Each structure stands twice: as structure tokens, then as C-alpha cells.
Amino acid sequence: MISLDFMRYLREWIGNRGRLSGSALRLHSPLKPAPMGRVDLVGAGPGDPELLTLKAWRLINEADVIVYDALVSQELLAGITGHPELIYVGKRMGNHSASQAEICSILVRQAIKGKHVVRLKGGDPLVFGRLGEELDALRCENIPYSIVPGITAASGCAASLGFPLTERGLSTRLRLITAQFSQHHEIDWSHLARTDETLVFYMGVSKAAMISSELIKAGLAENYPVLIVENGTHNEQRAIETTLKQMASAITANQIEAPALIYVGQVVTRAHRQSQSRVDAMIV
């Protein structure tokens, strides 16, 4: 038997159908999209997880998704207390797991889904980190973002080996240089061949012979001091002291591979090797 309450409800519904139709349509419309997420572009530092900033560590552990590079320490990733989705987008010479366009697309898609994304980059994202392209993609879609700087490899490796990047009376200038030059980018080597500055070449192992030759032609002495650091701040760190002329042969003889930095300048003579048990330093 149909109850009186149900009949009363049915009559009211029929009588008010026209008035309620708009509401009914709204009630049956698709759910509102999830709120926009955000992307934090975070520097992971030069390798040693203990060199991470407090803010970076907090954001990493709050993230829903972490999009990380090849230079991010596995030890760091293993220590994460949350349960984020990990997306690897690392790049090595001749081996890119994702193009830059694909990386930008991943960041945008995840944020549009409402995810808190951490884009985790080795070193400092503001130094040779292709930050500008990712910022453009986020700004184009009005996605909220923040930038968290990290310790760049030039600073981390120098600290690990106990020498300053600048020193009064010895080196008053510092240049951080990517060795991955564009074919259309002309380098004025005469501006780099100064004895009062420190040069730090990132991604320079494969270009060592060219760097050496150009700096000598521009006026630096063949015996000008050079320090090559492989796997800086990691337990596997190696440091090779050599000269400008012998730089390329030292890299070959010691089988130095990326990631590695090349320091050119008088400050490298200040490196304190004995106190760094991790460092296998050789004079070549």
C-alpha cells in the first residue's frame, strides 16, 4: 500500500515540476572540477640530502606528485615520509626520458587535476635548470607556483673540498658557465681568460679539450690550476687537481664521468684534501 506521505510528496512534485526543473537540472549537472593544484619548483641541492633546505624538505613531504631529475639523490627520495607519486623525467647526455615540452605538460596536467606537485631539480633550479620554460607553461595556464632555491653544485663542491669561490686579492669575480653551448652562441673567450676570477663549468666533461684550448689561446697559462669534481658532495665524490693544458687528458686517464664540475682559477689551490676522507685527490 502506498503511504499518504508519499502521495502528498508526489502531488507537490507534480505541481511544482516547472518551477523545480531548473533546480533539477542543476542537481544533475556534472560535478564541479577539482580546485586548481599548485607546483613548487624546488632545488634538491648538489647531492648530499643533508644540504636540502627545511622548506624544500617540508614541501617534498607534503606533495601528491614529485617530478624529479636524474641528479636528485636516491637517498633523498628514499627518506620521504609521505607517499607521493614519483615521476622520473631525468636527462643525461644523449638519453632524455622526457623532452622539456613533455615535462611542462606533466606539470600542467597534474596541477589541473588539483594535485600538489613538487618539481624537484638537482642543485638550484635558478642555475641552468631550464626554470624559465616551466614557469612560462605554468603562467600560461594560471597555475599557482613557488620557487624554492637550492645549493648549486659550484658552492656545494667547493664547500666539500674546503676552498672559497672568491677571495680578496686572489679572485674577485665568479662565473658559472654551462659548457653546453648553442651552435649559434658565440663565446668571447678573452672575457673569460682572467687571472682574478674563478670559472666554474657545468656539464663540461665532454667539452674539456675545447675549453682548455680556447682559454689557453685567449691568454691563460698552460699550467693554470684546474680542479675537476665528480659526483660532488656524494659518498662517491672524486676530485682531480690538474692544469689547463692537462685537463682533458686527466679526465680521460681518471675516467671522469658526468655529473662533474670543472673549476678554473687560483682558488682551487686552497682545496684542503686531507680533511676530506671521501675525496680521492690526485695531481696529474
Secondary structure, 3 states (H helix, E strand, C coil): CCCHHHHHHHHHHHHCHHHHHHHHHHHCCCCCCCCCCEEEEEECECCCHHHCCHHHHHHHHHCCEEEECCCCCHHHHHCCCCCCEEEECCEECCEECCCHHHHHHHHHHHHHCCCEEEEEECECCCCCCCHHHHHHHHHHCCCCEEEECCCCHHHHHHHHHCCCCCECCCECEEEEEECCCCCCCCCCHHHHCCCCEEEEEECCHHHHHHHHHHHHHCCCCCCCEEEEEECCCCCCCEEEEEECCCHHHHHHHCCCCCCEEEEECHHHHHCCCCCCCCCCEEEC
